[in-house]
Amino acid sequence: MINHYVYDVDRETVLDKISQLQPLNYNQFRWWRRFDSPNKTLHKYSNLLDKIQNGDYDFSHYYWQAKYAEMEIDDLHNETFPDAELFIEKNAMNSARRKRLWDDFEKDEKERINGIEKDFQMKFKMSRKQVREEMEEFGGTLEDFYHYCNKQFETRQEKFSTRGRPRKY
């Protein structure tokens, strides 16, 4: 579990990050999500560099939504300060939203890390353990890491998966 309070950010930063996200319409099955990433993820067979430049592996937007929910809880607490029962009554929805957003954040970050490891393993002749070790030692951005791996390691042969008979030329 991640300790959410370690990464304390100020109110302006959270509001700035939230303003960059795309608002969602209400969905009864995912009611706790209010925003989505402005960029849609590329197909899983897309080029690794294109995925990196598109932002498919950027920091999860669920973090900023969870921080925004915490800000709303703090505001509600300041608004209803002397009356604890009123705070509990009004805060039930926000607490559930915050919990679900933190769960989504942890799940999304884990999927992104696994996706990065898998894609680098598939693109370059590296083991998953080797990818993890190189990423821990490297100090730049993900795109810089891609260029570093491109210089240091050989690339695997790209498979063109086509069905059926090959074309006649």
ROSE-4610 file (N, C-alpha, C; in Angstrom, 1 decimal, always signed):
// ROSE-4610
residu = [M/M/M/I/I/I/N/N/N/H/H/H/Y/Y/Y/V/V/V/Y/Y/Y/D/D/D/V/V/V/D/D/D/R/R/R/E/E/E/T/T/T/V/V/V/L/L/L/D/D/D/K/K/K/I/I/I/S/S/S/Q/Q/Q/L/L/L/Q/Q/Q/P/P/P/L/L/L/N/N/N/Y/Y/Y/N/N/N/Q/Q/Q/F/F/F/R/R/R/W/W/W/W/W/W/R/R/R/R/R/R/F/F/F/D/D/D/S/S/S/P/P/P/N/N/N/K/K/K/T/T/T/L/L/L/H/H/H/K/K/K/Y/Y/Y/S/S/S/N/N/N/L/L/L/L/L/L/D/D/D/K/K/K/I/I/I/Q/Q/Q/N/N/N/G/G/G/D/D/D/Y/Y/Y/D/D/D/F/F/F/S/S/S/H/H/H/Y/Y/Y/Y/Y/Y/W/W/W/Q/Q/Q/A/A/A/K/K/K/Y/Y/Y/A/A/A/E/E/E/M/M/M/E/E/E/I/I/I/D/D/D/D/D/D/L/L/L/H/H/H/N/N/N/E/E/E/T/T/T/F/F/F/P/P/P/D/D/D/A/A/A/E/E/E/L/L/L/F/F/F/I/I/I/E/E/E/K/K/K/N/N/N/A/A/A/M/M/M/N/N/N/S/S/S/A/A/A/R/R/R/R/R/R/K/K/K/R/R/R/L/L/L/W/W/W/D/D/D/D/D/D/F/F/F/E/E/E/K/K/K/D/D/D/E/E/E/K/K/K/E/E/E/R/R/R/I/I/I/N/N/N/G/G/G/I/I/I/E/E/E/K/K/K/D/D/D/F/F/F/Q/Q/Q/M/M/M/K/K/K/F/F/F/K/K/K/M/M/M/S/S/S/R/R/R/K/K/K/Q/Q/Q/V/V/V/R/R/R/E/E/E/E/E/E/M/M/M/E/E/E/E/E/E/F/F/F/G/G/G/G/G/G/T/T/T/L/L/L/E/E/E/D/D/D/F/F/F/Y/Y/Y/H/H/H/Y/Y/Y/C/C/C/N/N/N/K/K/K/Q/Q/Q/F/F/F/E/E/E/T/T/T/R/R/R/Q/Q/Q/E/E/E/K/K/K/F/F/F/S/S/S/T/T/T/R/R/R/G/G/G/R/R/R/P/P/P/R/R/R/K/K/K/Y/Y/Y]
num = [1/1/1/2/2/2/3/3/3/4/4/4/5/5/5/6/6/6/7/7/7/8/8/8/9/9/9/10/10/10/11/11/11/12/12/12/13/13/13/14/14/14/15/15/15/16/16/16/17/17/17/18/18/18/19/19/19/20/20/20/21/21/21/22/22/22/23/23/23/24/24/24/25/25/25/26/26/26/27/27/27/28/28/28/29/29/29/30/30/30/31/31/31/32/32/32/33/33/33/34/34/34/35/35/35/36/36/36/37/37/37/38/38/38/39/39/39/40/40/40/41/41/41/42/42/42/43/43/43/44/44/44/45/45/45/46/46/46/47/47/47/48/48/48/49/49/49/50/50/50/51/51/51/52/52/52/53/53/53/54/54/54/55/55/55/56/56/56/57/57/57/58/58/58/59/59/59/60/60/60/61/61/61/62/62/62/63/63/63/64/64/64/65/65/65/66/66/66/67/67/67/68/68/68/69/69/69/70/70/70/71/71/71/72/72/72/73/73/73/74/74/74/75/75/75/76/76/76/77/77/77/78/78/78/79/79/79/80/80/80/81/81/81/82/82/82/83/83/83/84/84/84/85/85/85/86/86/86/87/87/87/88/88/88/89/89/89/90/90/90/91/91/91/92/92/92/93/93/93/94/94/94/95/95/95/96/96/96/97/97/97/98/98/98/99/99/99/100/100/100/101/101/101/102/102/102/103/103/103/104/104/104/105/105/105/106/106/106/107/107/107/108/108/108/109/109/109/110/110/110/111/111/111/112/112/112/113/113/113/114/114/114/115/115/115/116/116/116/117/117/117/118/118/118/119/119/119/120/120/120/121/121/121/122/122/122/123/123/123/124/124/124/125/125/125/126/126/126/127/127/127/128/128/128/129/129/129/130/130/130/131/131/131/132/132/132/133/133/133/134/134/134/135/135/135/136/136/136/137/137/137/138/138/138/139/139/139/140/140/140/141/141/141/142/142/142/143/143/143/144/144/144/145/145/145/146/146/146/147/147/147/148/148/148/149/149/149/150/150/150/151/151/151/152/152/152/153/153/153/154/154/154/155/155/155/156/156/156/157/157/157/158/158/158/159/159/159/160/160/160/161/161/161/162/162/162/163/163/163/164/164/164/165/165/165/166/166/166/167/167/167/168/168/168/169/169/169]
x = [+0.8/+0.0/+0.9/+0.4/+1.1/+0.6/+1.5/+1.1/+0.8/-0.4/-0.9/-0.4/-0.1/+0.2/+1.6/+2.4/+3.9/+4.0/+3.2/+3.3/+2.4/+2.6/+1.7/+2.0/+1.0/+1.1/+0.2/+0.4/-0.4/-1.7/-2.6/-3.9/-3.8/-3.0/-2.8/-2.4/-1.5/-1.0/-2.1/-2.9/-4.0/-5.0/-5.3/-6.3/-5.8/-4.5/-3.9/-3.9/-3.6/-3.6/-5.0/-6.0/-7.4/-7.9/-7.5/-8.0/-7.5/-6.4/-5.9/-6.6/-7.4/-8.1/-9.5/-10.0/-11.3/-12.4/-13.4/-14.6/-15.4/-15.9/-16.7/-18.2/-19.0/-20.5/-20.7/-21.8/-22.1/-22.3/-21.7/-21.8/-22.2/-23.3/-23.8/-22.9/-22.1/-21.2/-19.8/-19.5/-18.2/-18.5/-19.3/-19.8/-18.7/-17.7/-16.6/-15.6/-15.6/-14.7/-15.3/-14.7/-15.2/-14.4/-13.2/-12.3/-11.6/-11.2/-10.4/-9.2/-8.3/-7.1/-7.5/-6.9/-7.3/-6.8/-5.7/-5.2/-5.7/-6.3/-6.7/-5.4/-5.4/-4.2/-4.2/-3.0/-2.8/-3.0/-3.2/-3.4/-2.1/-2.4/-1.3/-0.1/-0.4/+0.6/+1.3/+1.0/+1.6/+3.1/+3.8/+5.3/+5.5/+6.5/+6.7/+7.0/+7.8/+8.1/+6.9/+6.0/+4.7/+3.9/+3.8/+3.1/+3.6/+5.0/+5.6/+5.3/+5.4/+5.2/+3.7/+2.8/+1.4/+1.0/+1.8/+1.5/+0.8/+0.9/+0.3/+0.9/+2.2/+2.8/+3.1/+2.4/+2.6/+2.0/+2.2/+1.7/+0.2/-0.4/-1.9/-2.7/-3.7/-4.6/-5.5/-5.6/-6.4/-5.8/-4.5/-3.9/-4.4/-4.5/-5.0/-6.5/-7.2/-8.7/-8.8/-8.0/-8.1/-7.7/-6.6/-6.2/-7.3/-8.0/-9.1/-10.2/-10.5/-11.5/-11.1/-9.9/-9.4/-9.5/-9.3/-9.5/-11.0/-11.9/-13.3/-13.7/-13.1/-13.3/-12.8/-11.6/-11.1/-12.0/-12.4/-13.3/-14.6/-15.2/-16.4/-16.2/-15.0/-14.7/-14.6/-14.0/-13.9/-15.2/-16.1/-17.4/-18.3/-18.2/-19.1/-18.3/-17.3/-16.4/-17.0/-17.8/-18.2/-19.1/-19.9/-20.9/-20.3/-19.8/-19.2/-20.3/-21.5/-22.5/-22.9/-22.9/-23.2/-22.1/-20.9/-19.7/-19.8/-20.1/-20.1/-21.3/-22.4/-23.5/-23.2/-22.6/-22.3/-21.1/-20.3/-19.0/-19.0/-20.1/-20.1/-19.8/-20.3/-20.1/-18.6/-18.1/-16.8/-15.7/-16.0/-15.1/-15.0/-16.2/-16.3/-15.6/-15.8/-15.1/-13.6/-13.1/-11.7/-11.1/-11.7/-11.2/-11.2/-12.2/-12.2/-11.2/-11.0/-10.0/-8.6/-8.3/-7.0/-6.8/-7.8/-7.8/-7.5/-8.2/-8.0/-6.6/-6.1/-4.7/-3.7/-3.8/-2.8/-2.9/-4.1/-4.3/-3.7/-4.0/-3.6/-2.0/-1.4/+0.0/+0.7/+0.2/+0.7/+0.6/-0.5/-0.7/+0.3/+0.5/+1.4/+2.9/+3.3/+4.6/+4.8/+3.9/+3.9/+4.0/+3.2/+3.2/+4.5/+5.1/+6.4/+7.4/+7.5/+8.4/+8.2/+7.0/+6.7/+7.0/+6.7/+7.0/+8.5/+9.2/+10.7/+11.3/+10.8/+11.3/+11.0/+9.8/+9.5/+10.3/+10.5/+11.2/+12.7/+13.3/+14.8/+15.1/+16.3/+16.7/+17.1/+16.1/+16.3/+15.4/+15.8/+14.8/+14.0/+13.0/+12.1/+12.9/+13.7/+14.6/+15.6/+16.2/+17.1/+16.5/+15.3/+14.5/+14.3/+13.9/+13.6/+14.9/+16.0/+17.3/+17.8/+17.7/+18.1/+17.3/+16.0/+15.1/+15.4/+15.7/+16.0/+17.3/+18.3/+19.6/+19.5/+18.6/+18.5/+17.8/+18.2/+17.7/+16.9/+16.7/+16.0/+14.5/+13.9/+12.5/+12.4/+11.2/+11.0/+11.4/+11.2/+11.7/+13.2/+13.9/+15.4/+15.8/+15.1/+15.4/+15.2/+14.2/+14.0/+15.2/+15.7/+16.8/+18.1/+18.2/+19.4/+19.4/+18.2/+18.1/+18.3/+17.9/+18.1/+19.6/+20.4/+21.8/+22.5/+22.1/+22.8/+22.4/+21.2/+20.7/+20.2/+20.3/+19.8/+18.3/+17.7/+16.2/+15.9/+14.7/+14.2/+13.7/+13.6/+13.0/+11.5/+11.0/+9.6/+8.8/+7.8/+7.0/+5.8/+5.6/+4.4/+3.4/+2.5/+1.5/+0.4/+0.4/-0.7/-1.3/-2.5/-3.2/-3.3/-3.3/-3.5/-2.2/-2.4/-1.3/-0.5/+0.8/+1.5/+1.2/+1.4/+1.0/+2.0/+1.4/+2.3/+2.7/+4.0/+4.5/+4.7]
y = [-1.2/+0.0/+1.3/+2.2/+3.5/+4.4/+5.1/+6.1/+7.4/+7.7/+8.8/+10.2/+10.3/+11.6/+11.9/+11.0/+11.3/+12.3/+12.2/+13.0/+14.2/+15.0/+16.2/+17.3/+17.7/+18.8/+19.9/+21.1/+22.3/+22.3/+23.1/+23.2/+23.7/+24.6/+25.2/+24.1/+23.3/+22.2/+21.2/+20.8/+19.9/+20.5/+21.7/+22.4/+22.6/+22.8/+22.9/+21.6/+20.5/+19.2/+18.7/+19.1/+18.7/+19.5/+20.7/+21.5/+21.0/+20.2/+19.6/+18.3/+17.8/+16.6/+16.9/+15.8/+16.0/+15.6/+16.4/+16.0/+14.9/+14.0/+12.9/+13.2/+12.6/+12.6/+11.6/+11.7/+10.8/+9.4/+8.4/+7.0/+6.2/+5.6/+4.9/+3.8/+3.2/+2.1/+2.6/+3.8/+4.4/+5.8/+6.0/+7.3/+8.1/+7.4/+8.1/+8.8/+8.5/+9.1/+10.3/+11.4/+12.7/+13.1/+12.7/+13.2/+12.0/+12.2/+11.2/+11.9/+11.1/+11.6/+12.2/+13.3/+13.9/+13.1/+12.3/+11.5/+10.1/+9.5/+8.1/+7.2/+6.1/+5.2/+4.6/+4.4/+3.8/+2.3/+1.6/+0.2/-0.5/-1.7/-2.4/-2.8/-2.9/-3.2/-1.9/-0.8/+0.5/+0.5/+1.3/+1.4/+2.0/+1.5/+1.8/+3.3/+3.9/+5.3/+6.1/+5.7/+6.4/+6.4/+5.3/+5.1/+6.1/+6.1/+7.0/+8.5/+8.9/+10.2/+10.6/+9.6/+9.9/+10.1/+9.6/+9.7/+8.5/+7.4/+6.1/+5.7/+6.0/+5.6/+6.7/+7.8/+8.9/+8.6/+9.5/+9.3/+9.3/+8.4/+8.2/+9.4/+9.8/+10.9/+10.6/+9.4/+9.1/+9.7/+9.9/+10.5/+11.9/+12.6/+14.0/+14.1/+13.1/+13.1/+12.7/+11.8/+11.5/+12.7/+13.4/+14.6/+15.7/+15.8/+16.7/+16.3/+15.0/+14.5/+14.9/+14.7/+15.1/+16.6/+17.4/+18.8/+19.1/+18.4/+18.7/+18.2/+17.2/+16.7/+17.8/+18.3/+19.3/+20.6/+21.0/+22.1/+21.9/+20.7/+20.3/+20.3/+19.9/+19.9/+21.3/+22.2/+23.6/+24.3/+23.8/+24.4/+24.0/+22.7/+22.2/+21.9/+22.7/+22.4/+22.1/+22.9/+22.5/+21.3/+21.0/+20.0/+18.7/+17.8/+16.5/+15.6/+15.6/+14.7/+15.2/+16.5/+17.1/+16.8/+16.8/+16.5/+15.0/+14.1/+12.7/+12.5/+13.1/+12.9/+13.4/+14.6/+15.1/+14.5/+13.9/+13.4/+12.0/+11.2/+9.8/+9.6/+10.3/+10.1/+10.5/+11.6/+12.0/+10.9/+10.4/+9.3/+8.1/+7.7/+6.5/+6.8/+8.0/+8.4/+8.4/+9.0/+9.0/+7.6/+6.7/+5.4/+4.7/+4.8/+4.1/+4.7/+6.0/+6.7/+6.2/+6.1/+5.6/+4.1/+3.3/+2.0/+2.0/+2.8/+2.9/+3.4/+4.3/+4.8/+3.7/+2.9/+1.9/+0.8/+0.5/-0.5/+0.0/+1.2/+1.8/+1.9/+2.4/+2.5/+1.1/+0.1/-1.2/-1.7/-1.5/-1.9/-1.1/+0.2/+0.9/+0.4/+0.2/-0.3/-1.7/-2.6/-3.9/-3.7/-2.8/-2.5/-2.0/-1.1/-0.6/-1.7/-2.5/-3.6/-4.6/-4.9/-5.9/-5.3/-4.0/-3.5/-3.3/-2.9/-2.8/-4.2/-5.1/-6.5/-7.0/-6.7/-7.1/-6.4/-5.1/-4.3/-4.5/-4.7/-4.8/-6.2/-6.7/-8.0/-7.9/-7.8/-7.6/-8.5/-9.0/-9.7/-8.7/-9.1/-8.2/-7.7/-8.6/-8.2/-7.2/-7.3/-6.4/-5.0/-5.0/-3.8/-3.1/-3.8/-3.2/-2.6/-3.3/-2.8/-1.6/-1.6/-0.5/+0.8/+0.6/+1.7/+2.3/+1.5/+2.0/+2.8/+2.4/+3.1/+4.4/+4.4/+5.5/+6.7/+7.9/+9.1/+10.0/+9.7/+10.7/+10.3/+10.8/+10.6/+9.2/+8.8/+7.5/+7.5/+8.6/+8.8/+8.7/+9.4/+9.3/+7.8/+7.1/+5.7/+4.9/+5.2/+4.5/+4.7/+5.9/+6.2/+5.5/+5.5/+4.9/+3.4/+2.7/+1.3/+1.0/+1.9/+1.8/+1.7/+2.5/+2.5/+1.3/+1.0/+0.0/-1.5/-1.7/-3.1/-3.2/-4.5/-4.7/-4.8/-4.5/-4.6/-5.9/-6.4/-7.7/-7.5/-8.6/-8.5/-8.3/-7.3/-7.0/-8.1/-8.7/-9.7/-8.9/-9.2/-8.7/-9.8/-9.8/-10.9/-10.6/-11.4/-11.4/-12.7/-12.8/-14.0/-14.4/-15.7/-16.2/-16.3/-16.4/-16.6/-15.3/-15.4/-14.1/-13.5/-12.2/-11.6/-12.0/-12.0/-12.2/-10.9/-10.8/-9.5/-9.5]
z = [+0.0/+0.0/+0.0/-0.7/-0.8/+0.3/+1.0/+2.0/+1.2/+1.1/+0.2/+0.8/+2.0/+2.6/+2.5/+2.0/+1.8/+0.6/-0.4/-1.6/-1.4/-0.4/-0.2/-1.2/-1.8/-2.8/-2.4/-3.0/-2.6/-3.4/-3.0/-3.6/-5.1/-5.4/-6.7/-7.7/-7.3/-8.1/-8.5/-7.5/-7.7/-8.6/-8.4/-9.3/-10.7/-10.9/-12.2/-12.9/-12.2/-12.8/-13.2/-12.3/-12.6/-13.8/-14.0/-15.1/-16.4/-16.4/-17.6/-18.0/-17.1/-17.4/-18.1/-18.7/-19.4/-18.5/-18.3/-17.4/-18.0/-17.2/-17.6/-17.3/-18.0/-17.7/-16.6/-15.9/-14.8/-15.4/-14.7/-15.1/-13.8/-13.8/-12.6/-12.1/-13.0/-12.7/-12.2/-12.6/-12.1/-11.7/-10.7/-10.3/-9.6/-9.1/-8.3/-9.2/-10.5/-11.4/-12.1/-12.0/-12.5/-13.7/-13.9/-15.0/-15.6/-16.9/-17.6/-18.2/-18.6/-19.3/-20.7/-21.0/-22.3/-23.5/-23.4/-24.5/-24.3/-25.4/-25.4/-25.6/-25.0/-25.1/-26.5/-26.9/-28.3/-28.2/-29.3/-29.4/-28.8/-28.3/-27.7/-28.6/-29.9/-30.9/-31.5/-31.0/-31.4/-31.0/-31.7/-31.4/-30.0/-29.3/-27.9/-27.8/-28.7/-28.6/-28.8/-29.7/-29.9/-28.6/-27.9/-26.7/-25.6/-25.5/-24.6/-24.9/-26.1/-26.5/-26.4/-26.5/-26.3/-24.9/-24.0/-22.5/-22.0/-22.7/-22.2/-20.8/-20.6/-19.4/-18.4/-18.6/-17.7/-16.3/-15.3/-14.0/-14.1/-13.3/-13.3/-12.9/-13.6/-13.3/-12.1/-11.7/-10.5/-9.3/-9.3/-8.1/-7.9/-9.0/-8.9/-8.5/-9.0/-8.6/-7.2/-6.7/-5.2/-4.4/-4.8/-4.1/-4.1/-5.2/-5.3/-4.4/-4.3/-3.3/-1.9/-1.6/-0.2/+0.0/-1.0/-0.8/-0.5/-1.2/-1.0/+0.5/+0.9/+2.3/+3.3/+3.0/+3.9/+3.9/+2.8/+2.7/+3.4/+3.3/+4.0/+5.5/+5.9/+7.4/+7.9/+7.1/+7.6/+7.6/+6.7/+6.6/+7.8/+8.2/+9.2/+10.5/+10.8/+11.9/+13.2/+13.8/+15.2/+15.2/+14.1/+14.1/+13.5/+14.3/+13.7/+13.0/+13.6/+13.0/+11.6/+11.4/+10.1/+9.1/+9.6/+8.7/+8.3/+9.2/+8.9/+7.9/+8.1/+7.2/+5.8/+5.7/+4.3/+3.7/+4.5/+3.9/+3.5/+3.7/+3.3/+1.9/+1.0/-0.5/-0.8/-0.3/-0.6/-0.1/+1.1/+1.6/+0.8/+0.3/-0.6/-1.9/-2.4/-3.7/-3.5/-2.4/-2.2/-2.1/-1.4/-1.2/-2.6/-3.4/-4.7/-5.6/-5.6/-6.4/-6.1/-4.8/-4.4/-4.8/-4.8/-5.3/-6.8/-7.5/-8.9/-9.3/-8.5/-8.7/-8.5/-7.4/-7.2/-8.3/-8.7/-9.7/-11.1/-11.4/-12.7/-12.7/-11.6/-11.6/-11.7/-11.1/-11.2/-12.6/-13.3/-14.7/-15.6/-15.3/-16.2/-16.0/-14.8/-14.6/-15.2/-15.1/-15.8/-17.3/-17.8/-19.2/-19.7/-19.0/-19.4/-19.4/-18.3/-18.3/-19.4/-19.7/-20.8/-22.1/-22.4/-23.7/-23.9/-22.9/-23.1/-23.3/-22.6/-22.7/-24.2/-24.7/-26.1/-27.1/-26.9/-27.9/-27.9/-26.8/-26.7/-26.1/-26.4/-25.9/-24.4/-23.6/-22.1/-21.4/-20.2/-19.4/-18.5/-17.9/-17.1/-15.9/-15.3/-14.2/-14.7/-15.8/-16.4/-16.6/-17.1/-17.4/-16.1/-15.0/-13.7/-13.1/-13.2/-12.7/-13.4/-14.8/-15.6/-15.3/-15.1/-14.8/-13.5/-12.5/-11.2/-11.2/-12.0/-12.0/-12.9/-13.9/-14.8/-14.2/-14.5/-13.9/-14.7/-15.9/-16.8/-17.0/-18.1/-18.4/-19.1/-19.3/-20.0/-21.4/-22.1/-23.5/-23.5/-22.6/-22.5/-22.3/-21.4/-21.1/-22.4/-23.2/-24.5/-25.4/-25.5/-26.4/-25.8/-24.5/-23.8/-24.2/-24.0/-24.3/-25.8/-26.6/-28.1/-28.4/-27.7/-27.9/-27.2/-26.0/-25.2/-25.6/-26.0/-26.2/-27.7/-28.1/-29.5/-29.5/-30.6/-30.7/-31.2/-30.8/-31.3/-32.7/-33.4/-34.8/-34.6/-35.3/-35.2/-36.0/-35.4/-36.1/-36.7/-38.0/-38.7/-38.7/-37.8/-37.8/-38.8/-39.8/-40.8/-40.9/-41.2/-41.3/-42.7/-42.9/-44.3/-45.1/-46.4/-47.3/-47.5/-47.7/-48.0/-49.4/-49.5/-50.8/-51.9/-53.1/-54.3/-54.8/-55.2/-55.7/-57.1]
